[in-house]
Amino acid sequence: MQTISIELNHIIENAKIINTLLGFDRGFLSSSLFLEYDGGGQAFGGYNLNEKYAAIWIKGILEVTEKEDWGDIKGCFIRVDHSNNEVYRIGHIIKDIWFDPKKAFKEK
């Protein structure tokens, strides 16, 4: 894996989804992807996925990974737009398909 771009404290690089979480945290539905980069890793998610946002979250991730089943995304390679503190969006490894949950949730 290698860094693709660095601009305005955003780093875009390839990552592997090494694990996923989809379940309840303190009574709220939540989800995270655990990502591995060269020399490190980071989590993406942790949002409270109420009935409005759960479908947006799951659909966005399945589209980026081109999978139809949540269980198939572990091991997928994706692009990640992040800083040291936050993952902003994830993208298809080759195609120009991105999922930005904050933007998607705001549009809803």
Backbone bond lengths (Angstrom), bond angles and torsions (degrees), N, CA, C in turn:
res aa  C-N    CA-C-N  psi(-1)  N-CA   C-N-CA  omega(-1)  CA-C   N-CA-C  phi
1 M - - - 1.450 - - 1.520 108.66 -
2 Q 1.328 115.65 145.60 1.449 118.19 179.63 1.511 110.71 -142.77
3 T 1.317 115.87 157.34 1.453 121.05 177.63 1.514 109.35 -70.51
4 I 1.326 116.58 133.52 1.458 121.78 -179.88 1.522 110.91 -94.31
5 S 1.325 117.66 -42.67 1.454 120.76 -173.64 1.529 109.87 -156.74
6 I 1.309 115.64 146.89 1.460 120.87 173.07 1.521 107.26 -133.06
7 E 1.355 115.90 120.61 1.457 119.19 176.18 1.523 109.77 -152.27
8 L 1.309 117.00 139.42 1.455 123.89 178.79 1.529 112.64 47.45
9 N 1.315 117.11 47.58 1.459 123.66 -179.14 1.519 113.65 64.37
10 H 1.332 117.54 9.52 1.456 121.09 173.44 1.524 107.63 -98.45
11 I 1.293 115.46 137.29 1.460 121.44 175.67 1.521 106.80 -115.84
12 I 1.310 117.67 128.99 1.459 121.46 173.76 1.514 106.90 -110.67
13 E 1.319 114.83 117.67 1.462 119.37 -179.32 1.522 109.98 -147.59
14 N 1.307 114.72 165.29 1.450 120.84 178.02 1.522 109.70 -77.80
15 A 1.329 115.12 147.83 1.457 121.22 178.58 1.519 109.17 -146.16
16 K 1.308 114.62 159.57 1.461 121.65 175.55 1.526 108.19 -112.31
17 I 1.322 116.70 134.82 1.467 120.87 174.46 1.525 106.39 -78.80
18 I 1.335 116.54 109.57 1.469 119.57 -176.09 1.528 112.34 -95.54
19 N 1.334 116.61 -17.50 1.460 119.86 176.53 1.517 109.01 -164.88
20 T 1.319 115.81 162.66 1.459 121.39 178.69 1.518 109.07 -135.78
21 L 1.304 115.03 158.91 1.456 122.15 174.62 1.518 107.00 -136.16
22 L 1.297 116.91 130.09 1.460 122.90 173.15 1.513 105.42 -144.34
23 G 1.327 116.36 105.96 1.456 120.00 -176.52 1.511 110.96 -176.10
24 F 1.310 115.42 -164.52 1.460 120.62 -176.15 1.521 111.02 -101.74
25 D 1.334 114.96 134.52 1.457 123.69 177.62 1.526 106.95 -127.02
26 R 1.334 117.19 113.72 1.477 122.99 -177.45 1.534 111.49 53.98
27 G 1.333 115.97 37.49 1.463 120.58 176.32 1.514 115.22 87.37
28 F 1.334 117.78 -2.10 1.459 121.24 -179.48 1.526 109.87 -113.23
29 L 1.323 116.29 139.73 1.459 120.71 174.51 1.524 108.21 -67.09
30 S 1.317 116.34 131.17 1.460 121.80 -178.46 1.521 109.12 -143.60
31 S 1.320 115.50 160.58 1.455 120.36 -179.94 1.518 110.07 -151.17
32 S 1.317 115.35 146.95 1.461 121.49 175.72 1.518 109.92 -146.16
33 L 1.318 114.77 151.11 1.456 122.02 169.24 1.517 106.35 -109.79
34 F 1.314 116.86 137.16 1.458 121.43 176.75 1.524 107.25 -105.11
35 L 1.323 115.21 119.18 1.462 122.66 -169.68 1.516 110.98 -110.26
36 E 1.328 115.02 145.91 1.460 121.31 177.29 1.523 108.44 -120.10
37 Y 1.340 115.63 127.52 1.456 122.93 174.76 1.521 107.87 -111.81
38 D 1.323 116.33 173.18 1.464 119.06 169.24 1.522 107.69 -60.41
39 G 1.292 117.37 118.30 1.458 120.77 175.03 1.509 115.50 79.08
40 G 1.312 119.84 12.63 1.451 118.96 178.69 1.508 113.39 177.45
41 G 1.312 114.80 -169.85 1.439 120.75 -179.90 1.511 110.97 -160.94
42 Q 1.318 115.40 173.23 1.454 120.46 -175.65 1.521 108.12 -164.97
43 A 1.325 116.87 154.25 1.465 121.49 175.19 1.522 109.13 -100.69
44 F 1.320 115.98 148.46 1.464 123.73 177.24 1.511 107.20 -125.76
45 G 1.318 116.62 121.83 1.457 119.74 177.25 1.504 112.20 126.43
46 G 1.341 114.87 -140.40 1.453 120.70 -177.43 1.515 113.52 87.18
47 Y 1.334 117.27 9.75 1.463 121.62 -179.54 1.526 110.66 -74.00
48 N 1.333 116.91 151.59 1.458 122.76 169.74 1.531 105.96 -77.12
49 L 1.302 115.90 108.53 1.467 120.58 -174.75 1.524 110.15 -95.90
50 N 1.335 115.85 82.02 1.456 118.29 175.35 1.537 109.31 -70.88
51 E 1.317 116.67 -178.24 1.475 119.28 -175.00 1.528 113.46 -58.68
52 K 1.332 118.79 -26.49 1.475 120.24 177.90 1.516 112.22 -73.72
53 Y 1.317 117.21 -38.12 1.453 121.12 -170.16 1.529 115.12 -96.43
54 A 1.315 118.44 -21.52 1.465 120.94 -176.47 1.527 111.97 -59.40
55 A 1.316 117.10 -47.78 1.467 120.44 -178.74 1.530 110.79 -65.54
56 I 1.331 117.49 -38.27 1.469 121.25 178.90 1.524 109.78 -62.38
57 W 1.333 116.90 -45.56 1.461 122.78 -178.84 1.528 111.07 -62.12
58 I 1.316 115.83 -52.84 1.465 120.31 -176.71 1.521 110.93 -64.46
59 K 1.325 117.49 -45.46 1.467 121.57 179.61 1.524 111.17 -61.14
60 G 1.336 117.62 -43.33 1.461 121.72 -179.43 1.521 112.25 -60.69
61 I 1.314 116.72 -43.21 1.462 120.57 -179.78 1.523 110.95 -70.20
62 L 1.326 117.37 -42.15 1.466 119.95 178.78 1.534 111.27 -64.00
63 E 1.332 117.94 -36.42 1.470 120.47 177.74 1.522 111.55 -65.99
64 V 1.326 117.15 -44.08 1.461 121.25 -179.21 1.532 111.15 -63.51
65 T 1.317 116.33 -38.85 1.460 120.22 -177.88 1.527 113.21 -88.68
66 E 1.335 116.18 -7.09 1.468 123.05 -176.18 1.529 111.84 55.13
67 K 1.316 115.62 42.99 1.454 122.41 176.79 1.523 109.09 -115.47
68 E 1.324 115.83 156.29 1.460 120.93 177.44 1.518 111.91 -107.23
69 D 1.327 117.15 -9.52 1.458 122.08 -176.11 1.528 109.03 -130.81
70 W 1.329 117.00 129.38 1.460 122.14 -179.55 1.526 111.64 -54.13
71 G 1.320 116.57 -36.65 1.456 120.82 -178.53 1.513 114.28 -65.44
72 D 1.329 117.57 -14.18 1.465 121.60 -178.46 1.525 114.22 -92.95
73 I 1.339 118.41 -4.04 1.473 118.34 -174.72 1.526 113.29 -82.44
74 K 1.327 117.18 -21.77 1.466 119.83 177.13 1.530 108.43 -62.15
75 G 1.332 116.14 128.73 1.457 121.81 -178.13 1.514 114.05 96.49
76 C 1.332 117.99 -9.73 1.467 121.43 179.51 1.527 110.62 -72.32
77 F 1.317 115.18 147.89 1.461 121.45 173.22 1.517 108.68 -99.24
78 I 1.332 115.91 136.68 1.460 122.94 -179.67 1.519 108.84 -138.29
79 R 1.346 115.85 170.87 1.461 121.00 169.17 1.517 107.39 -99.05
80 V 1.318 116.06 148.37 1.453 121.11 -176.99 1.523 109.17 -132.85
81 D 1.325 115.86 129.41 1.462 123.43 173.91 1.525 105.70 -101.36
82 H 1.344 116.64 110.60 1.458 119.12 -172.85 1.523 111.09 -148.49
83 S 1.322 113.79 170.34 1.465 122.45 167.45 1.527 105.76 -119.96
84 N 1.307 116.94 -173.98 1.460 118.96 176.78 1.523 111.89 -66.73
85 N 1.338 117.19 -21.21 1.460 121.70 -174.51 1.524 115.29 -104.98
86 E 1.330 118.49 -18.56 1.461 119.66 -170.11 1.524 111.50 -155.79
87 V 1.321 115.44 144.75 1.462 121.52 169.36 1.525 106.04 -96.88
88 Y 1.334 117.31 120.62 1.455 121.92 -176.51 1.519 112.03 -86.39
89 R 1.331 115.88 -41.64 1.461 120.12 -178.52 1.517 108.68 -160.35
90 I 1.324 114.46 161.43 1.460 120.18 176.88 1.520 108.06 -122.91
91 G 1.331 115.93 153.86 1.454 120.01 -177.48 1.514 112.70 -138.80
92 H 1.322 114.54 160.48 1.463 121.79 174.51 1.524 108.45 -58.84
93 I 1.298 117.76 145.74 1.463 122.20 -175.37 1.532 112.23 -63.46
94 I 1.348 118.29 -29.46 1.467 121.11 -177.67 1.529 111.92 -122.48
95 K 1.324 116.68 -46.57 1.471 121.55 -175.31 1.532 111.14 -77.75
96 D 1.317 115.76 159.68 1.460 121.24 178.32 1.532 109.41 -86.32
97 I 1.336 115.55 64.60 1.460 123.22 177.79 1.523 106.50 -120.55
98 W 1.338 116.22 120.33 1.458 121.68 -177.07 1.518 110.49 -125.36
99 F 1.323 116.02 150.36 1.459 122.54 172.51 1.518 107.98 -124.82
100 D 1.337 114.96 115.81 1.468 123.71 177.56 1.515 106.05 -114.49
101 P 1.336 119.34 99.66 1.451 119.83 -174.06 1.527 114.86 -62.57
102 K 1.315 118.58 -37.68 1.469 118.96 179.51 1.519 110.61 -61.81
103 K 1.319 116.79 -42.97 1.471 121.00 177.80 1.523 110.92 -66.20
104 A 1.327 116.85 -43.80 1.466 121.05 -179.37 1.541 111.32 -64.46
105 F 1.326 117.06 -40.92 1.465 120.52 -179.87 1.533 110.32 -68.29
106 K 1.327 116.38 -37.97 1.464 120.31 -179.98 1.532 110.41 -65.39
107 E 1.328 117.28 -38.57 1.463 121.48 179.42 1.520 112.21 -67.33
108 K 1.327 117.02 -25.34 1.468 121.57 178.99 1.499 108.47 -74.67
